[in-house]
Each structure stands twice: as C-alpha cells, then as structure tokens.
C-alpha cells in the first residue's frame, strides 16, 4: 500500500479548520487538534466500544479518584461528556474478539491482578491474582493469534526487566514470560553523572505479519531497546538498541485497521547528566516536552513522518515545578484508538495541565514539507530555558526565551532573533530554538535571514531528534551544522538573504546562499530515518545585534 503525495496535496487543499480549532465533523480532521483533557494519566483507560462510543476511564490517575468516572464521546472524540460509575461496575479496557468480554490487568500494593467481565460491561466481573510480586503500569491487553492468546506488557517495581503476562483462555488464567533488560547507563563523555538506571521498563508490543512479536522498551540509554519473540511472547531475544531515540520515556506501538503501524514516542534527548546524578533516581527530566508519531506501511521496516504530535503546553511555565509538585508534567505517555478509518484519537501525557486528547488523520504524516513565518509566534517551536534549582518532581522551572522580535523592515510582522545576553539564573543561558518538519532522508531547508553588521552570528543545526533548545551537545550529534555569520555565508550587507542546505542521506550537504553554491557541509553523525529538525543555537558572547530569521521551511526535496 503506497500513498501518493497527490492525495495528500488534495486533502491539504480542502477547506479545513485552522490547527487548534475543533472541527464540526470528523472528516475535517487532518493535522493534530486538541479535543479535550483525559481524566487521568495516559497509557491506560482509553476504550473503543463496539457501537463506536469512545470512553476514557480515570483509573490511571493519581491520587486515587473520589468516584470512578469516564469521559464519553459519540462523535469520534470531537465532543465529550462525563459519566459517573457505581463502584461495583467493572471498568472497560480491551474487548476480546473471541468472547466479547473486557480484560485488563492492574497493580495494587499486594501484587498484580487480572479483571475480566462476565456478561459484558453490564454483567459481573472476575478478579484473579496473577503475580505476588509488585508490579507497576501494566499495559492494555493485546489479543494475538486471531484472539487465541492475550498478552500484556509489564515490568515490576524491582525493575528487573521487561516481560509480558500471557493467557490462552481469554484472560482467565495467566503465565509470566521470560524477561529482557537493557544495559546500565554509565557516565562519561558529556555526562558527569549517571542517569536513573531503571532497566528495561514500560514495554509496548505488536504482532508482526510473520507471526513474531516486537517489543520496544523504555530505557536509560539514548535509544529505546527492542526484543522479538517467535513463540507468542513466552520467550524473548536479547534486548538491543531499536531504531528510535528515547530516554526514560514511554514508547507505544499501535496497529491501524488497514495494517499500517504507528509509533508514538518522544524522540528526544535530555541534557547531559550533572555530577549529582547517581543513577538511583533521576535528578531532573529534561526531555518530556515533545511527543512524536511515525507511520510504517511495511510492518516496521521503513517509517514516514517523525512529526511532533504535541508540544507540552506548559513547556514555558515559570512555575513548572511548583504546580502540584508531586506529579510528572510530561507528554511522554500515549494510548491510541482509531475512531474512523485513518482518524486516530490519542490520549497523551501526565498531569491535568499537560495531558491532552488529540485527534489527527494519518494522512498528515505523509506531508512532504512544512514552513513557518512566525505569524503564530513561537507556538510551534521549543524555545525555553531552565532556571537553576530542581523543584517539584524532577523538574526545573522554565523561562520562555524572549526570541520573538518586531520585523525590522515590515510593520506588524514578527521575526526570530538569536543573540546573547548573560543570565546567571539559568542552567544554560544561550539562545536556542527548535522546530520540527517531516523527516527527509533526502531533503532541504530554506532560511530567510538577516545578519546585521557587528553580529556575533549563530549556528544552524540539522538533526533527527529533539534536543533542548539551549543544549550545545546538539552540535556534536547532529547530521549537519553551519555557522551563520557574514564570513561563512559571504554576506556583506544588511539585506535579507536565503540560506539553503540540501542533503542526501548520510552524504555531505550542499550550502547555497541566494541560490549560489557556497560549498559543502560534512556529515557530523549519520541518521537512520532522515533529518527532521531545524535548531538555531546562539553563542555565549554578548551580542545585541544577533541574527534575524523571518521564514523557514524544510522537508523532502
């Protein structure tokens, strides 16, 4: 199955609502739109009923809710109402394709339990203890082998590795698979301390077309790890790095009705570890503010998209760590359902201020390019810095960088301005801004910029994942980097110029200024899926002149 860009262009040409507005009809959903707030943390609780109703239960929240409730939508997630439940009614989760009963696994202080309805949602329920060892965050069940076996990804509080529970009698009795684990993070290089070493946890699993199971796990490494099973989940291969970047964040695989695979993950790299990080508990989370999605048509061999599904709406908050400080404030957890062919409803994130219900059309992932002229300000950019001092639960308070400036030549327009003003209250005080475009193994970016006389310049970095806006490590782990100064670009005036970088996968890129070749950019680090990020990084030499940027675009050529 191949999707032509003509079809995508046709979809884009329709009269669609602006991004951020909730459309009246599901058929008008294309780019991601926020349609609500989940009643609890994401990854469990989102259920699709046989009659098309979507429910989101609140059993994933903390602290424990006063009453069981769920949100209900009868129009694919566009509109929601709250429904209160009696305590004795069973919660729904995933419905067996064989019996029609609902099954879910959950953890308590005494072990792990399996709940199964008896007679549907309005009937009774049976609850059996399946593990005396304490567990945490059991994943929603997955029915495989045509429904003959049900599995649930799991890990234990001792963090001894990832595994699955599996059942061959429709969820009545369960067994435990073998476990796999990831190597420990070690300090060195940019890291003066050790990341929280929690092993391989929070596994997501899908059944491949050849009958194997594919497990992807959260780890403390730069990448998620993966493992495969050829016996329906009973035993697993040794864990190895997956093709996806992700550190101490949850991955989620989702199979669409037409067979395509979606992968939801953060695709982010945290700041280097401080000397105070001992590996026992994380000192601070600095890479949980963006969640991405990619799509595969060949069972995970190749992927398209690598697009930001959601940026944390609290990412610039000056009191980020002070608001309900005992809870994570992230967008790194995901659960998805397909509410209509190609229309995906996603529950994302943690904390009432950060978690969102998002709708999008899978066709959006095939868009070849993206552009920005700052009419929407920095809504689609990551441009924040961290104040010194860990506060709340593993987090810093943030400063929204004052990078949006009045256009020097067009009244009423805005531009991005990268300069430098020292600020000792910040973890890193250089300017930085990060922007995502559709992943392109062979692609280009165009930047319209102005470099005033006396400017100290900036750096343009092209990468395949999100780095913190001020993180200078991005210079060394990117695909390409370019000094934006008059000498390198051979600019001798205060006019606007177009800087273009064209690349082919893992080959030196071509630099052009106003269409004229200015040489080649060497490959700094190779990429597996292609470039998908434009990162402007300022220096640390006082600079009031800076670099002005009025327009950017990037993607496939």
Buried (B, 14 or more C-beta within 10 A) or exposed (E): EEBEEEEBEEBBEEEBBEEEEBBEEBBBBBBBBBBBBBBBBBBBBBBBBEEEBBBBBBBBBEEEBEEBBBBBBBBBBBEBEEEEBEEEBBBBBBBBEEBEBBBBBBBEEEEBBBBBBEEBBEEEBEEEEBBEEBBBBBBBBBBBEEEBBBBBBBBBEEBBBBBBBBBBEBBEEBEBBBBBBBBBBEBEEEBEBBBBBBBBBBBBBBBBEEEBBBBBBBBBBBBBBBBBBEEBBBBBBEBEBBBBBBBBBBBBBBBBEEEBBBBBBBBBBBBBBEEEBBBEEBBBBBBBBBBBBBBBBEBBEEBBBBBBBBBBBBBBBEEBBEBEBEBBBBBBBBBBBBBBEBBBBBBBBBBBBBBBBBBBBBBBBBBBBBEBBBEEEBEBBBBBBBBEEBBBBBBBBBBBBEBBBEBBEEEEEBBBBBBBEEEEEBBBBBBBBBBBBBBBBEBBBBBBBBBBEEBBBBBBBBBBBBBBBBBBBBBEBBBBBBEBBBEBBEBEEBEBBEBBBBBEBEEEBBBBBBEEEBEEBEBBEEBEBBBBBBBBBBBEEEBEBBBBBBBBBBBBE
